[in-house]
């Protein structure tokens, strides 16, 4: 099949997608729905709470320098 065979199919599909987009623009409500706003607020709140919790856990340890470093004896199998 050649490119000229696919040309009518591409034109038909592009026109159909343009018609679908124009229909959605006419019927789509403007702005954010209450369910969308609730989901967005819940998601942002959960992410911020998780960041605060993790930061608090790390900063409240008495001696983090003894726990948060990798041991120096790790064998990385590097070739000389």
PyMOL Python script that loads the backbone (N, CA, C, O; Angstrom):
from pymol import cmd

cmd.read_pdbstr("""\
ATOM      1  N   UNK A   1       0.844  -1.176   0.000  1.00  0.00           N
ATOM      2  CA  UNK A   1       0.000   0.000   0.000  1.00  0.00           C
ATOM      3  C   UNK A   1       0.887   1.235   0.000  1.00  0.00           C
ATOM      4  O   UNK A   1       1.958   1.257   0.606  1.00  0.00           O
ATOM      5  N   UNK A   2       0.433   2.218  -0.666  1.00  0.00           N
ATOM      6  CA  UNK A   2       1.216   3.441  -0.761  1.00  0.00           C
ATOM      7  C   UNK A   2       0.629   4.501   0.141  1.00  0.00           C
ATOM      8  O   UNK A   2      -0.419   4.320   0.762  1.00  0.00           O
ATOM      9  N   UNK A   3       1.340   5.616   0.191  1.00  0.00           N
ATOM     10  CA  UNK A   3       0.890   6.732   1.026  1.00  0.00           C
ATOM     11  C   UNK A   3      -0.410   7.304   0.493  1.00  0.00           C
ATOM     12  O   UNK A   3      -1.248   7.756   1.273  1.00  0.00           O
ATOM     13  N   UNK A   4      -0.596   7.294  -0.810  1.00  0.00           N
ATOM     14  CA  UNK A   4      -1.823   7.855  -1.392  1.00  0.00           C
ATOM     15  C   UNK A   4      -3.044   7.026  -1.021  1.00  0.00           C
ATOM     16  O   UNK A   4      -4.157   7.549  -1.011  1.00  0.00           O
ATOM     17  N   UNK A   5      -2.861   5.736  -0.714  1.00  0.00           N
ATOM     18  CA  UNK A   5      -3.976   4.893  -0.297  1.00  0.00           C
ATOM     19  C   UNK A   5      -4.468   5.302   1.090  1.00  0.00           C
ATOM     20  O   UNK A   5      -5.668   5.263   1.362  1.00  0.00           O
ATOM     21  N   UNK A   6      -3.543   5.693   1.966  1.00  0.00           N
ATOM     22  CA  UNK A   6      -3.907   6.069   3.324  1.00  0.00           C
ATOM     23  C   UNK A   6      -4.405   7.509   3.436  1.00  0.00           C
ATOM     24  O   UNK A   6      -4.997   7.870   4.454  1.00  0.00           O
ATOM     25  N   UNK A   7      -4.183   8.324   2.435  1.00  0.00           N
ATOM     26  CA  UNK A   7      -4.556   9.738   2.509  1.00  0.00           C
ATOM     27  C   UNK A   7      -6.041   9.946   2.772  1.00  0.00           C
ATOM     28  O   UNK A   7      -6.376  10.730   3.660  1.00  0.00           O
ATOM     29  N   UNK A   8      -6.958   9.289   2.049  1.00  0.00           N
ATOM     30  CA  UNK A   8      -8.386   9.500   2.363  1.00  0.00           C
ATOM     31  C   UNK A   8      -8.749   9.055   3.781  1.00  0.00           C
ATOM     32  O   UNK A   8      -9.578   9.686   4.436  1.00  0.00           O
ATOM     33  N   UNK A   9      -8.135   7.977   4.251  1.00  0.00           N
ATOM     34  CA  UNK A   9      -8.427   7.500   5.600  1.00  0.00           C
ATOM     35  C   UNK A   9      -7.965   8.529   6.631  1.00  0.00           C
ATOM     36  O   UNK A   9      -8.675   8.804   7.598  1.00  0.00           O
ATOM     37  N   UNK A  10      -6.788   9.089   6.426  1.00  0.00           N
ATOM     38  CA  UNK A  10      -6.264  10.094   7.349  1.00  0.00           C
ATOM     39  C   UNK A  10      -7.146  11.336   7.348  1.00  0.00           C
ATOM     40  O   UNK A  10      -7.411  11.910   8.404  1.00  0.00           O
ATOM     41  N   UNK A  11      -7.600  11.752   6.177  1.00  0.00           N
ATOM     42  CA  UNK A  11      -8.478  12.925   6.105  1.00  0.00           C
ATOM     43  C   UNK A  11      -9.800  12.678   6.805  1.00  0.00           C
ATOM     44  O   UNK A  11     -10.299  13.559   7.505  1.00  0.00           O
ATOM     45  N   UNK A  12     -10.378  11.493   6.631  1.00  0.00           N
ATOM     46  CA  UNK A  12     -11.648  11.167   7.280  1.00  0.00           C
ATOM     47  C   UNK A  12     -11.474  11.150   8.801  1.00  0.00           C
ATOM     48  O   UNK A  12     -12.306  11.688   9.530  1.00  0.00           O
ATOM     49  N   UNK A  13     -10.381  10.525   9.280  1.00  0.00           N
ATOM     50  CA  UNK A  13     -10.148  10.467  10.718  1.00  0.00           C
ATOM     51  C   UNK A  13      -9.870  11.841  11.318  1.00  0.00           C
ATOM     52  O   UNK A  13     -10.333  12.142  12.418  1.00  0.00           O
ATOM     53  N   UNK A  14      -9.124  12.669  10.611  1.00  0.00           N
ATOM     54  CA  UNK A  14      -8.839  14.004  11.139  1.00  0.00           C
ATOM     55  C   UNK A  14     -10.101  14.852  11.196  1.00  0.00           C
ATOM     56  O   UNK A  14     -10.277  15.632  12.132  1.00  0.00           O
ATOM     57  N   UNK A  15     -10.987  14.712  10.201  1.00  0.00           N
ATOM     58  CA  UNK A  15     -12.245  15.471  10.217  1.00  0.00           C
ATOM     59  C   UNK A  15     -13.140  14.972  11.350  1.00  0.00           C
ATOM     60  O   UNK A  15     -13.797  15.770  12.019  1.00  0.00           O
ATOM     61  N   UNK A  16     -13.171  13.668  11.565  1.00  0.00           N
ATOM     62  CA  UNK A  16     -14.000  13.109  12.640  1.00  0.00           C
ATOM     63  C   UNK A  16     -13.495  13.573  14.001  1.00  0.00           C
ATOM     64  O   UNK A  16     -14.294  13.904  14.877  1.00  0.00           O
ATOM     65  N   UNK A  17     -12.173  13.598  14.188  1.00  0.00           N
ATOM     66  CA  UNK A  17     -11.646  14.048  15.476  1.00  0.00           C
ATOM     67  C   UNK A  17     -11.898  15.544  15.676  1.00  0.00           C
ATOM     68  O   UNK A  17     -12.158  15.976  16.799  1.00  0.00           O
ATOM     69  N   UNK A  18     -11.824  16.341  14.606  1.00  0.00           N
ATOM     70  CA  UNK A  18     -12.117  17.773  14.718  1.00  0.00           C
ATOM     71  C   UNK A  18     -13.582  17.992  15.077  1.00  0.00           C
ATOM     72  O   UNK A  18     -13.901  18.873  15.876  1.00  0.00           O
ATOM     73  N   UNK A  19     -14.472  17.197  14.492  1.00  0.00           N
ATOM     74  CA  UNK A  19     -15.894  17.310  14.831  1.00  0.00           C
ATOM     75  C   UNK A  19     -16.145  16.921  16.285  1.00  0.00           C
ATOM     76  O   UNK A  19     -16.941  17.565  16.968  1.00  0.00           O
ATOM     77  N   UNK A  20     -15.480  15.878  16.760  1.00  0.00           N
ATOM     78  CA  UNK A  20     -15.643  15.440  18.133  1.00  0.00           C
ATOM     79  C   UNK A  20     -15.150  16.499  19.116  1.00  0.00           C
ATOM     80  O   UNK A  20     -15.791  16.746  20.138  1.00  0.00           O
ATOM     81  N   UNK A  21     -14.023  17.117  18.812  1.00  0.00           N
ATOM     82  CA  UNK A  21     -13.485  18.160  19.682  1.00  0.00           C
ATOM     83  C   UNK A  21     -14.427  19.361  19.721  1.00  0.00           C
ATOM     84  O   UNK A  21     -14.656  19.932  20.788  1.00  0.00           O
ATOM     85  N   UNK A  22     -14.968  19.743  18.584  1.00  0.00           N
ATOM     86  CA  UNK A  22     -15.871  20.896  18.576  1.00  0.00           C
ATOM     87  C   UNK A  22     -17.155  20.595  19.343  1.00  0.00           C
ATOM     88  O   UNK A  22     -17.708  21.486  19.987  1.00  0.00           O
ATOM     89  N   UNK A  23     -17.643  19.342  19.284  1.00  0.00           N
ATOM     90  CA  UNK A  23     -18.825  18.972  20.064  1.00  0.00           C
ATOM     91  C   UNK A  23     -18.527  18.998  21.556  1.00  0.00           C
ATOM     92  O   UNK A  23     -19.365  19.432  22.347  1.00  0.00           O
ATOM     93  N   UNK A  24     -17.345  18.541  21.947  1.00  0.00           N
ATOM     94  CA  UNK A  24     -16.983  18.538  23.359  1.00  0.00           C
ATOM     95  C   UNK A  24     -16.817  19.951  23.880  1.00  0.00           C
ATOM     96  O   UNK A  24     -17.172  20.229  25.026  1.00  0.00           O
ATOM     97  N   UNK A  25     -16.289  20.846  23.069  1.00  0.00           N
ATOM     98  CA  UNK A  25     -16.122  22.232  23.501  1.00  0.00           C
ATOM     99  C   UNK A  25     -17.466  22.903  23.722  1.00  0.00           C
ATOM    100  O   UNK A  25     -17.595  23.763  24.593  1.00  0.00           O
ATOM    101  N   UNK A  26     -18.464  22.519  22.944  1.00  0.00           N
ATOM    102  CA  UNK A  26     -19.790  23.120  23.091  1.00  0.00           C
ATOM    103  C   UNK A  26     -20.520  22.576  24.313  1.00  0.00           C
ATOM    104  O   UNK A  26     -21.285  23.305  24.945  1.00  0.00           O
ATOM    105  N   UNK A  27     -20.297  21.298  24.660  1.00  0.00           N
ATOM    106  CA  UNK A  27     -21.059  20.689  25.746  1.00  0.00           C
ATOM    107  C   UNK A  27     -20.290  20.607  27.058  1.00  0.00           C
ATOM    108  O   UNK A  27     -20.887  20.340  28.101  1.00  0.00           O
ATOM    109  N   UNK A  28     -18.982  20.829  27.028  1.00  0.00           N
ATOM    110  CA  UNK A  28     -18.177  20.683  28.244  1.00  0.00           C
ATOM    111  C   UNK A  28     -18.418  21.848  29.200  1.00  0.00           C
ATOM    112  O   UNK A  28     -18.414  23.004  28.778  1.00  0.00           O
ATOM    113  N   UNK A  29     -18.628  21.554  30.486  1.00  0.00           N
ATOM    114  CA  UNK A  29     -18.793  22.641  31.447  1.00  0.00           C
ATOM    115  C   UNK A  29     -17.451  23.345  31.701  1.00  0.00           C
ATOM    116  O   UNK A  29     -16.384  22.730  31.697  1.00  0.00           O
ATOM    117  N   UNK A  30     -17.552  24.620  31.915  1.00  0.00           N
ATOM    118  CA  UNK A  30     -16.340  25.401  32.185  1.00  0.00           C
ATOM    119  C   UNK A  30     -15.963  25.245  33.651  1.00  0.00           C
ATOM    120  O   UNK A  30     -16.829  25.218  34.526  1.00  0.00           O
ATOM    121  N   UNK A  31     -14.671  25.143  33.910  1.00  0.00           N
ATOM    122  CA  UNK A  31     -14.215  25.079  35.285  1.00  0.00           C
ATOM    123  C   UNK A  31     -14.081  23.670  35.804  1.00  0.00           C
ATOM    124  O   UNK A  31     -14.134  22.698  35.051  1.00  0.00           O
ATOM    125  N   UNK A  32     -13.908  23.580  37.104  1.00  0.00           N
ATOM    126  CA  UNK A  32     -13.658  22.318  37.782  1.00  0.00           C
ATOM    127  C   UNK A  32     -14.934  21.841  38.459  1.00  0.00           C
ATOM    128  O   UNK A  32     -15.620  22.624  39.116  1.00  0.00           O
ATOM    129  N   UNK A  33     -15.251  20.576  38.305  1.00  0.00           N
ATOM    130  CA  UNK A  33     -16.446  20.029  38.956  1.00  0.00           C
ATOM    131  C   UNK A  33     -16.164  19.850  40.450  1.00  0.00           C
ATOM    132  O   UNK A  33     -15.001  19.800  40.850  1.00  0.00           O
ATOM    133  N   UNK A  34     -17.184  19.756  41.263  1.00  0.00           N
ATOM    134  CA  UNK A  34     -16.960  19.540  42.704  1.00  0.00           C
ATOM    135  C   UNK A  34     -16.187  18.257  42.998  1.00  0.00           C
ATOM    136  O   UNK A  34     -15.357  18.232  43.905  1.00  0.00           O
ATOM    137  N   UNK A  35     -16.449  17.204  42.249  1.00  0.00           N
ATOM    138  CA  UNK A  35     -15.718  15.952  42.461  1.00  0.00           C
ATOM    139  C   UNK A  35     -14.249  16.125  42.094  1.00  0.00           C
ATOM    140  O   UNK A  35     -13.373  15.608  42.787  1.00  0.00           O
ATOM    141  N   UNK A  36     -13.976  16.840  41.020  1.00  0.00           N
ATOM    142  CA  UNK A  36     -12.592  17.088  40.619  1.00  0.00           C
ATOM    143  C   UNK A  36     -11.858  17.940  41.638  1.00  0.00           C
ATOM    144  O   UNK A  36     -10.694  17.685  41.946  1.00  0.00           O
ATOM    145  N   UNK A  37     -12.536  18.953  42.163  1.00  0.00           N
ATOM    146  CA  UNK A  37     -11.919  19.821  43.172  1.00  0.00           C
ATOM    147  C   UNK A  37     -11.634  19.040  44.455  1.00  0.00           C
ATOM    148  O   UNK A  37     -10.589  19.224  45.078  1.00  0.00           O
ATOM    149  N   UNK A  38     -12.559  18.173  44.843  1.00  0.00           N
ATOM    150  CA  UNK A  38     -12.363  17.347  46.040  1.00  0.00           C
ATOM    151  C   UNK A  38     -11.182  16.409  45.859  1.00  0.00           C
ATOM    152  O   UNK A  38     -10.365  16.258  46.767  1.00  0.00           O
ATOM    153  N   UNK A  39     -11.086  15.777  44.695  1.00  0.00           N
ATOM    154  CA  UNK A  39      -9.980  14.863  44.426  1.00  0.00           C
ATOM    155  C   UNK A  39      -8.647  15.609  44.416  1.00  0.00           C
ATOM    156  O   UNK A  39      -7.653  15.107  44.941  1.00  0.00           O
ATOM    157  N   UNK A  40      -8.619  16.800  43.825  1.00  0.00           N
ATOM    158  CA  UNK A  40      -7.387  17.578  43.767  1.00  0.00           C
ATOM    159  C   UNK A  40      -6.948  18.004  45.170  1.00  0.00           C
ATOM    160  O   UNK A  40      -5.772  17.882  45.513  1.00  0.00           O
ATOM    161  N   UNK A  41      -7.870  18.496  45.969  1.00  0.00           N
ATOM    162  CA  UNK A  41      -7.540  18.933  47.328  1.00  0.00           C
ATOM    163  C   UNK A  41      -7.073  17.751  48.169  1.00  0.00           C
ATOM    164  O   UNK A  41      -6.113  17.878  48.930  1.00  0.00           O
ATOM    165  N   UNK A  42      -7.733  16.610  48.044  1.00  0.00           N
ATOM    166  CA  UNK A  42      -7.328  15.425  48.807  1.00  0.00           C
ATOM    167  C   UNK A  42      -5.937  14.953  48.389  1.00  0.00           C
ATOM    168  O   UNK A  42      -5.132  14.574  49.240  1.00  0.00           O
ATOM    169  N   UNK A  43      -5.652  14.972  47.109  1.00  0.00           N
ATOM    170  CA  UNK A  43      -4.342  14.521  46.623  1.00  0.00           C
ATOM    171  C   UNK A  43      -3.230  15.441  47.105  1.00  0.00           C
ATOM    172  O   UNK A  43      -2.200  14.971  47.588  1.00  0.00           O
ATOM    173  N   UNK A  44      -3.431  16.734  46.977  1.00  0.00           N
ATOM    174  CA  UNK A  44      -2.410  17.695  47.406  1.00  0.00           C
ATOM    175  C   UNK A  44      -2.200  17.610  48.916  1.00  0.00           C
ATOM    176  O   UNK A  44      -1.065  17.680  49.388  1.00  0.00           O
ATOM    177  N   UNK A  45      -3.282  17.459  49.672  1.00  0.00           N
ATOM    178  CA  UNK A  45      -3.172  17.336  51.125  1.00  0.00           C
ATOM    179  C   UNK A  45      -2.399  16.084  51.512  1.00  0.00           C
ATOM    180  O   UNK A  45      -1.565  16.122  52.416  1.00  0.00           O
ATOM    181  N   UNK A  46      -2.670  14.978  50.834  1.00  0.00           N
ATOM    182  CA  UNK A  46      -1.973  13.731  51.133  1.00  0.00           C
ATOM    183  C   UNK A  46      -0.480  13.848  50.823  1.00  0.00           C
ATOM    184  O   UNK A  46       0.342  13.379  51.611  1.00  0.00           O
ATOM    185  N   UNK A  47      -0.116  14.447  49.719  1.00  0.00           N
ATOM    186  CA  UNK A  47       1.299  14.584  49.359  1.00  0.00           C
ATOM    187  C   UNK A  47       2.024  15.492  50.351  1.00  0.00           C
ATOM    188  O   UNK A  47       3.133  15.174  50.781  1.00  0.00           O
ATOM    189  N   UNK A  48       1.419  16.598  50.712  1.00  0.00           N
ATOM    190  CA  UNK A  48       2.045  17.521  51.671  1.00  0.00           C
ATOM    191  C   UNK A  48       2.179  16.853  53.038  1.00  0.00           C
ATOM    192  O   UNK A  48       3.215  16.989  53.689  1.00  0.00           O
ATOM    193  N   UNK A  49       1.148  16.133  53.480  1.00  0.00           N
ATOM    194  CA  UNK A  49       1.212  15.449  54.776  1.00  0.00           C
ATOM    195  C   UNK A  49       2.310  14.390  54.776  1.00  0.00           C
ATOM    196  O   UNK A  49       3.017  14.241  55.773  1.00  0.00           O
ATOM    197  N   UNK A  50       2.465  13.665  53.691  1.00  0.00           N
ATOM    198  CA  UNK A  50       3.515  12.656  53.618  1.00  0.00           C
ATOM    199  C   UNK A  50       4.900  13.294  53.646  1.00  0.00           C
ATOM    200  O   UNK A  50       5.804  12.765  54.293  1.00  0.00           O
ATOM    201  N   UNK A  51       5.083  14.412  52.962  1.00  0.00           N
ATOM    202  CA  UNK A  51       6.371  15.119  52.996  1.00  0.00           C
ATOM    203  C   UNK A  51       6.689  15.628  54.394  1.00  0.00           C
ATOM    204  O   UNK A  51       7.822  15.499  54.856  1.00  0.00           O
ATOM    205  N   UNK A  52       5.705  16.203  55.070  1.00  0.00           N
ATOM    206  CA  UNK A  52       5.917  16.706  56.430  1.00  0.00           C
ATOM    207  C   UNK A  52       6.237  15.552  57.376  1.00  0.00           C
ATOM    208  O   UNK A  52       7.143  15.668  58.201  1.00  0.00           O
ATOM    209  N   UNK A  53       5.515  14.453  57.270  1.00  0.00           N
ATOM    210  CA  UNK A  53       5.758  13.298  58.137  1.00  0.00           C
ATOM    211  C   UNK A  53       7.163  12.747  57.940  1.00  0.00           C
ATOM    212  O   UNK A  53       7.858  12.464  58.916  1.00  0.00           O
ATOM    213  N   UNK A  54       7.591  12.590  56.685  1.00  0.00           N
ATOM    214  CA  UNK A  54       8.926  12.042  56.427  1.00  0.00           C
ATOM    215  C   UNK A  54      10.020  12.989  56.910  1.00  0.00           C
ATOM    216  O   UNK A  54      11.015  12.545  57.482  1.00  0.00           O
ATOM    217  N   UNK A  55       9.845  14.273  56.688  1.00  0.00           N
ATOM    218  CA  UNK A  55      10.826  15.251  57.161  1.00  0.00           C
ATOM    219  C   UNK A  55      10.895  15.240  58.683  1.00  0.00           C
ATOM    220  O   UNK A  55      11.987  15.286  59.250  1.00  0.00           O
ATOM    221  N   UNK A  56       9.763  15.180  59.342  1.00  0.00           N
ATOM    222  CA  UNK A  56       9.726  15.132  60.802  1.00  0.00           C
ATOM    223  C   UNK A  56      10.434  13.888  61.330  1.00  0.00           C
ATOM    224  O   UNK A  56      11.196  13.967  62.293  1.00  0.00           O
ATOM    225  N   UNK A  57      10.184  12.736  60.698  1.00  0.00           N
ATOM    226  CA  UNK A  57      10.823  11.489  61.148  1.00  0.00           C
ATOM    227  C   UNK A  57      12.334  11.562  61.038  1.00  0.00           C
ATOM    228  O   UNK A  57      13.042  11.074  61.919  1.00  0.00           O
ATOM    229  N   UNK A  58      12.836  12.160  59.978  1.00  0.00           N
ATOM    230  CA  UNK A  58      14.289  12.239  59.787  1.00  0.00           C
ATOM    231  C   UNK A  58      14.911  13.253  60.745  1.00  0.00           C
ATOM    232  O   UNK A  58      15.973  13.001  61.314  1.00  0.00           O
ATOM    233  N   UNK A  59      14.257  14.387  60.922  1.00  0.00           N
ATOM    234  CA  UNK A  59      14.849  15.441  61.741  1.00  0.00           C
ATOM    235  C   UNK A  59      14.748  15.183  63.243  1.00  0.00           C
ATOM    236  O   UNK A  59      15.502  15.784  64.008  1.00  0.00           O
ATOM    237  N   UNK A  60      13.856  14.325  63.685  1.00  0.00           N
ATOM    238  CA  UNK A  60      13.715  14.108  65.129  1.00  0.00           C
ATOM    239  C   UNK A  60      14.639  13.037  65.673  1.00  0.00           C
ATOM    240  O   UNK A  60      14.692  12.837  66.886  1.00  0.00           O
ATOM    241  N   UNK A  61      15.369  12.341  64.812  1.00  0.00           N
ATOM    242  CA  UNK A  61      16.303  11.324  65.300  1.00  0.00           C
ATOM    243  C   UNK A  61      17.461  11.995  66.024  1.00  0.00           C
ATOM    244  O   UNK A  61      17.939  13.039  65.580  1.00  0.00           O
ATOM    245  N   UNK A  62      17.928  11.408  67.147  1.00  0.00           N
ATOM    246  CA  UNK A  62      18.979  12.052  67.932  1.00  0.00           C
ATOM    247  C   UNK A  62      20.332  12.081  67.227  1.00  0.00           C
ATOM    248  O   UNK A  62      21.047  13.078  67.321  1.00  0.00           O
ATOM    249  N   UNK A  63      20.697  11.019  66.529  1.00  0.00           N
ATOM    250  CA  UNK A  63      22.005  10.957  65.872  1.00  0.00           C
ATOM    251  C   UNK A  63      21.850  10.421  64.445  1.00  0.00           C
ATOM    252  O   UNK A  63      22.205   9.273  64.182  1.00  0.00           O
ATOM    253  N   UNK A  64      21.339  11.212  63.547  1.00  0.00           N
ATOM    254  CA  UNK A  64      21.115  10.699  62.194  1.00  0.00           C
ATOM    255  C   UNK A  64      22.407  10.387  61.442  1.00  0.00           C
ATOM    256  O   UNK A  64      22.394   9.609  60.488  1.00  0.00           O
ATOM    257  N   UNK A  65      23.531  10.992  61.864  1.00  0.00           N
ATOM    258  CA  UNK A  65      24.780  10.737  61.145  1.00  0.00           C
ATOM    259  C   UNK A  65      25.237   9.292  61.288  1.00  0.00           C
ATOM    260  O   UNK A  65      26.045   8.820  60.487  1.00  0.00           O
ATOM    261  N   UNK A  66      24.734   8.582  62.295  1.00  0.00           N
ATOM    262  CA  UNK A  66      25.134   7.181  62.467  1.00  0.00           C
ATOM    263  C   UNK A  66      24.224   6.221  61.692  1.00  0.00           C
ATOM    264  O   UNK A  66      24.564   5.047  61.548  1.00  0.00           O
ATOM    265  N   UNK A  67      23.087   6.687  61.197  1.00  0.00           N
ATOM    266  CA  UNK A  67      22.126   5.803  60.545  1.00  0.00           C
ATOM    267  C   UNK A  67      21.984   6.030  59.045  1.00  0.00           C
ATOM    268  O   UNK A  67      21.691   5.083  58.316  1.00  0.00           O
ATOM    269  N   UNK A  68      22.179   7.227  58.573  1.00  0.00           N
ATOM    270  CA  UNK A  68      21.811   7.572  57.204  1.00  0.00           C
ATOM    271  C   UNK A  68      22.977   7.577  56.240  1.00  0.00           C
ATOM    272  O   UNK A  68      22.925   8.262  55.219  1.00  0.00           O
ATOM    273  N   UNK A  69      24.019   6.836  56.535  1.00  0.00           N
ATOM    274  CA  UNK A  69      25.159   6.745  55.633  1.00  0.00           C
ATOM    275  C   UNK A  69      25.399   5.285  55.293  1.00  0.00           C
ATOM    276  O   UNK A  69      25.200   4.393  56.118  1.00  0.00           O
ATOM    277  N   UNK A  70      25.830   5.062  54.066  1.00  0.00           N
ATOM    278  CA  UNK A  70      26.149   3.699  53.656  1.00  0.00           C
ATOM    279  C   UNK A  70      27.478   3.280  54.274  1.00  0.00           C
ATOM    280  O   UNK A  70      28.364   4.115  54.459  1.00  0.00           O
ATOM    281  N   UNK A  71      27.625   2.017  54.590  1.00  0.00           N
ATOM    282  CA  UNK A  71      28.902   1.558  55.143  1.00  0.00           C
ATOM    283  C   UNK A  71      30.010   1.681  54.098  1.00  0.00           C
ATOM    284  O   UNK A  71      29.765   1.545  52.899  1.00  0.00           O
ATOM    285  N   UNK A  72      31.226   1.940  54.566  1.00  0.00           N
ATOM    286  CA  UNK A  72      32.344   2.119  53.652  1.00  0.00           C
ATOM    287  C   UNK A  72      32.871   0.794  53.124  1.00  0.00           C
ATOM    288  O   UNK A  72      33.675   0.794  52.191  1.00  0.00           O
ATOM    289  N   UNK A  73      32.453  -0.324  53.679  1.00  0.00           N
ATOM    290  CA  UNK A  73      32.972  -1.625  53.290  1.00  0.00           C
ATOM    291  C   UNK A  73      32.187  -2.257  52.140  1.00  0.00           C
ATOM    292  O   UNK A  73      32.305  -3.464  51.927  1.00  0.00           O
ATOM    293  N   UNK A  74      31.404  -1.500  51.403  1.00  0.00           N
ATOM    294  CA  UNK A  74      30.605  -2.061  50.319  1.00  0.00           C
ATOM    295  C   UNK A  74      31.532  -2.482  49.180  1.00  0.00           C
ATOM    296  O   UNK A  74      32.364  -1.699  48.722  1.00  0.00           O
ATOM    297  N   UNK A  75      31.375  -3.749  48.724  1.00  0.00           N
ATOM    298  CA  UNK A  75      32.169  -4.240  47.598  1.00  0.00           C
ATOM    299  C   UNK A  75      31.388  -3.996  46.322  1.00  0.00           C
ATOM    300  O   UNK A  75      30.351  -4.619  46.098  1.00  0.00           O
ATOM    301  N   UNK A  76      31.877  -3.095  45.485  1.00  0.00           N
ATOM    302  CA  UNK A  76      31.181  -2.760  44.237  1.00  0.00           C
ATOM    303  C   UNK A  76      31.655  -3.582  43.061  1.00  0.00           C
ATOM    304  O   UNK A  76      31.198  -3.371  41.938  1.00  0.00           O
ATOM    305  N   UNK A  77      32.567  -4.522  43.294  1.00  0.00           N
ATOM    306  CA  UNK A  77      33.101  -5.407  42.242  1.00  0.00           C
ATOM    307  C   UNK A  77      33.707  -4.636  41.086  1.00  0.00           C
ATOM    308  O   UNK A  77      33.591  -5.051  39.933  1.00  0.00           O
ATOM    309  N   UNK A  78      34.346  -3.532  41.380  1.00  0.00           N
ATOM    310  CA  UNK A  78      35.012  -2.762  40.338  1.00  0.00           C
ATOM    311  C   UNK A  78      36.269  -3.502  39.895  1.00  0.00           C
ATOM    312  O   UNK A  78      36.988  -4.089  40.703  1.00  0.00           O
ATOM    313  N   UNK A  79      36.506  -3.457  38.616  1.00  0.00           N
ATOM    314  CA  UNK A  79      37.716  -4.078  38.061  1.00  0.00           C
ATOM    315  C   UNK A  79      38.864  -3.091  38.132  1.00  0.00           C
ATOM    316  O   UNK A  79      38.678  -1.918  37.808  1.00  0.00           O
ATOM    317  N   UNK A  80      40.054  -3.530  38.547  1.00  0.00           N
ATOM    318  CA  UNK A  80      41.202  -2.592  38.637  1.00  0.00           C
ATOM    319  C   UNK A  80      41.718  -2.182  37.275  1.00  0.00           C
ATOM    320  O   UNK A  80      42.670  -1.406  37.183  1.00  0.00           O
TER     321      UNK A  80
END
""", "prot")
cmd.dss("prot")
cmd.show_as("cartoon", "prot")
cmd.util.cbc("prot")
cmd.orient("prot")
